[in-house]
Structures are given as C-alpha cells and as structure tokens.
Amino acid sequence: MPRLSKITTRTGDAGETGLGDGARVPKDSARIHALGDIDELNSALGLLLAEELPEAVRAVLLEAQHDLFDLGGELSIPGHQLLREEQVSRLEQALEAWNADLPALKEFILPGGSRAAAMAHLARTICRRAERSVVALGRTEKVGEHARRYLNRLSDLLFVAGRVLNRHAGRGDVQWRHQRKKP
C-alpha cells in the first residue's frame, strides 16, 4: 500500500502544514524549521554519498541518513521518541575509529581539499544549524533526549570525515594560515 500516493494536496496553501499526529501548525513554526533543517542535512548527506567514498565512511553516512529520517519522524510527532542511545553510540564509535588514524591538529583547518571533503564540511555546517534549530525548539516544546546529542556527534563525525576523505584522495588538511601577509 503506497504511503505517499498523492504529493500535491493543496492543504499547505494557507501557510500551515500537518504533523505526524494530524495537528496543523504554521509552516514557520520552530518545529517545522527544525524539520526543514534536518531534511536539508539529509539531502547534503545524499549529495556526499554520490561521491566516491571509502566503504566504511559510506556505511556510516548511509546509516546516518536513516537516523535523520527517524529524527524527522520524532520531531513530526510531539512527544514521540525514535532516536536511541545506540544510534548516538554508533556515531561515537565511528568517530573514535576514524580519528585514531589521523594526525593531531596543530592549527585550525579550512573546509576544502577534495570535493568529497568539502561536501562533508558543508554537511557539518548544515548539521550545526539543525542542532541549533532543535535546541531552539527544545526551549519551548518537548524534544527527545537523544536528538541534540545525536546532531552534536554527527557534526563532529562530519568534521573528521572531511579529514578522512582528504586523506583518501591523497591530500592533507587545508591549514588556516593565521599569520599570512595582509594586503
């Protein structure tokens, strides 16, 4: 049985949209803003996954896409919780494994290097925005206990993924030159 048999419903033409529990809310509400940021993040991961990636990175990012759908489902039903501690722990384990093989940073790095690394950094910045949106929502409405932690870990993971992907492409980190000559 198809879940989305009709895409154009016209029910949002007046500036409201439906939540998973049937409630109608303004399209500019904090909850819908957070949902939009999560959706944008998932799309950015999809773009990154279209690149050539090491299989270990691909597997973690693909699972993160599914987790973000869980988070979207959670946010679409106030009071519902779909993210679990195991999903946060999975990110932490991948983060620890990937970071173990990288040299220590002695300076800030710039987003860039390989195309895939730059996409990971773009996804990281979108993730930080999504995290801020979820935090803002949590100030006025109930948000599941794992949502903020998951997004915080995912943004850390995407930072490290950028470094891993630059090494995979045979490049190093793009160092910030804080003592460069000023014009």
N, C-alpha and C positions, 0 to 999 in steps of 0.2 A: 504494500500500500504506500503510494508516494506521500511524503511528508509535506513537500512544497509543490503542490500541483498548480498553484496559481501565484505568480510573482507579483503582478500588478493588481493590487486590491483597492487602491484609492482611499484606504482607511487612514492614511497618514497625511492626506492633502490639507488638513486643517492645522497641521503642526503638532500632532500627537502621534504616538506610536504605542503598540501593545507590548506588554511584558509577558513573560512565560506563564504567569499566573492569571493572565487575562486583563489585568489592570491597564488602564490607559494613562500615559504620562506625557508631559511636554517633551518634544524632541531635543530641547536644550537643557533638560534636567541633568543633574550631576551623574545620575545612574546611566543615562544614555550617553553622556560624554565619556564616561569610563568604558562603556561597552564599545564605543567607536574607537577609542584608543587601543583597546585590546584587539579589535578587528584589524586596525591598521598595522599593529605589531605582527599579527599572524600573517598578513599579506607581505610584510617585509621579510619575514622568515621564508615564506614561499618563494620570493624572489631570490633570496640567498640560496635556497635549496635547488634552484635551477642552475646553479654554478657547479663546476667540478669540485667536489669536496672529498676529503678522506672519509671512509665509511663510518668511522667512529663518530665523527662530527655530524655527518648526515643523520645517523640513527638518533642521536640525542636531540637534534633540532627538529626532526620529524615528530618525535615523541612530544617535544615542547609545543608543537602546533596542536596536537590533540589535547594537551593540558590547557592550552589557551582557549580551546573550544569549551572545555569543562568550566573554565573560569567565566567565560561568557554566559554559559548556561546558569552558573551560580549567580552571577550578577543580574540575570534576567528574571530571577525569581527571588525577591527579597526574603532573606532569612534562610535560604537554601544553601547548602554547602556541598560542593563536589570535589574541591581540591583536598588532598590528604597529605599527611606528613611524609608519606613515601615519595610523593612527587617532588617535594622540596628536597628530600634526602638524595634522590636520584640526581638532581642538579648539583648538589654539593659534592657528590662522589665524582661526577664528571669534571667538575671544576678543579677538584684536588688532583685528579689524574692528569688532566691537560696541563695544569700549571706546574706540576712536578718536573716536567721536561723542558721548561722554559728558563732562560737565564733571568736572574733578578733584574728588576728595573732600577736604573740609576737616575733616570730622568723621565719626565712625562713624555708620552708619545702622542703623535697626531693620528687622527683617523686616516688611513690610506695604506699605500703599498700595493697589494694586489687588489683586483676588483672584488673578489670574494671577501677579503679582509675589510675593505671599505664598506661593503654591504653589511657585514657583521657589526661594524661601528654605527652605521645608520640605524640598524635594528636596535642596538643598545640604547641610542638616544630616544627612540620611539618607546622602548620599554621603560625608560626612566619617566617619560611623560605619562605613560599608562599607570605607572606606580603612583605618581603624584595625583592622578585622577582618582584612583582607588582610595588613596589616603584622604582626599577631599570628600569623597562620598562617605567614607567611614566616620567623618566628623558629624554627620547629620543622620546617617542611616546605618543599619547593621550590615557589616561586611564579614564574610567568613574569616576565621583566624589565620588561615594559611595563604590568603590571597596576596597580602603585602609582602610576606616573606618569600613567596614564590617569585614575584616580579623582581624583588631585590636580588635574589640569587640568579635569576635569568639574566639580568643586566650585567652582573659580574661575569657570568659564563660567556656572554656575547663579547665582552671586552677581551677575555682570554682567547676566545675563538678567533678574534681578529689577529692576535699574535700567532696562534697556531696556523691559521690559514696563510699568513705571510711566510712562515717557515715552510709550509707545504709547497708554496710557489717559489721557493728558493730565495726569498727576500727576508730582510730583517725588519725590525720595527722602524717606523718613521719617527726619529727623535725630534723633540721640540728643542730648537736652538734658542734658549732664553738669552744668550749673550751675543746674538747676531748683531751685525752693524746696522744701525738705524740710518735711514736716508736723511 
